[in-house]
């Protein structure tokens, strides 16, 4: 798995070697990711369905992580026009994703989590 869910990941007990997961079982690991699925009016008046995921790529590849989580949300039956990741950096929240959505979230803040997504 290439993501770290903020405060929502099920973590295995650390071994004596301070490993946080068994690499052989990494493919089988399922994490519960908090997400917000929100429908808002755009500046043009049309409705936009967007998803915000409580996750950050630990390998730095946020593009792939966002694509995987967006696909998982769509496979779960949710309509997603735009999506973004939300994660803590220091004392603040940083957003990564669709530029218009990131601008909106930066101004309005983080929405409430509405779903938990298995990833």
Secondary structure, DSSP 4 states (H G I P E B T S, - for coil): --EEETTT---PPP-TT--SS-GGGGGG---EEEEEEEEEE-TTS-EEEEEEESEEETTS-HHHHHHHHHHHHHHTT---SEEEEEEEETTEEEEEE-HHHHHHHHHH-PPPP-EEEE-
